[in-house]
């Protein structure tokens, strides 16, 4: 008799559960797990760049990187021409090695050392160290595939920032006509100051 009553109780309970499936499981306990999928939450208005996020100015154009070495790529322009901003991470050499290489891509009209005339400043943005670098002169752009003839571009500039984040340095390198860089220097610095780790 006890067994009969118990079986009737279980049958009625199951019937009620399937008749009211929403009530059988509290909504707060339902979780969807995407195994192996990284959960990233960006702040409103921020864009992801590697393991960083920042506010990209509306006048900039985000482009598909032209090389697998490039983490991200942007361009901006005015009546003087177009400049390109490239972001690298995980590249070989120390920060100083890469900075020396960048400055070595420029030549001054008086043939004096570019490094001696470059403007280099250091800041802290949150927990990250940042070096800003500016210089100008004739840009010695490497040819296609690094093997072609060097293309000389006078009145060009370098506007760059190197951010030392927890997962390694990020290199933000912008080259273009000096007048364009002058017009976009404030927006570049504002962009860099907005960057924070994810």
Long-range contacts (C-beta under 8 A, 24 or more apart in sequence): 40-198, 42-198, 46-194, 48-198, 49-87, 49-170, 49-195, 50-87, 50-89, 50-167, 50-170, 51-165, 51-166, 51-167, 51-197, 51-198, 52-163, 52-165, 52-170, 52-195, 52-196, 52-197, 52-198, 53-195, 53-196, 53-197, 53-198, 54-191, 54-192, 54-194, 54-195, 54-196, 55-190, 55-191, 55-194, 56-191, 57-187, 57-190, 57-191, 59-187, 60-85, 60-187, 60-191, 71-170, 76-180, 76-184, 76-187, 77-180, 78-179, 78-180, 78-183, 78-184, 80-177, 80-179, 80-180, 80-183, 81-176, 81-177, 81-179, 81-180, 82-176, 82-177, 82-180, 83-159, 83-174, 83-175, 83-176, 83-177, 83-180, 83-181, 83-184, 84-174, 84-175, 84-176, 85-172, 85-173, 85-174, 85-188, 86-172, 86-173, 86-174, 87-170, 87-171, 87-172, 87-173, 88-170, 88-171, 88-173, 89-167, 89-168, 89-169, 89-170, 89-171, 90-168, 91-171, 95-131, 95-162, 95-164, 95-169, 98-162, 98-171, 99-131, 99-133, 99-162, 102-133, 102-158, 102-160, 102-173, 103-133, 103-135, 103-158, 105-139, 105-140, 105-141, 105-142, 105-158, 106-135, 106-136, 106-137, 106-138, 106-139, 106-140, 106-156, 106-158, 107-137, 107-138, 107-140, 108-137, 108-138, 109-137, 109-138, 118-158, 125-163, 125-192, 125-193, 125-195, 125-196, 126-196, 126-197, 127-166, 127-197, 128-163, 128-164, 128-165, 128-195, 128-196, 128-197, 129-163, 129-164, 130-161, 130-162, 130-163, 130-164, 130-192, 131-161, 131-162, 132-160, 132-161, 132-189, 132-192, 133-158, 133-159, 133-160, 133-161, 133-162, 134-158, 134-159, 134-160, 134-181, 134-185, 136-178, 139-175, 141-175, 155-179, 157-181, 157-182, 159-184, 159-185, 159-188, 161-188, 161-192, 163-192, 163-195, 165-197, 166-197
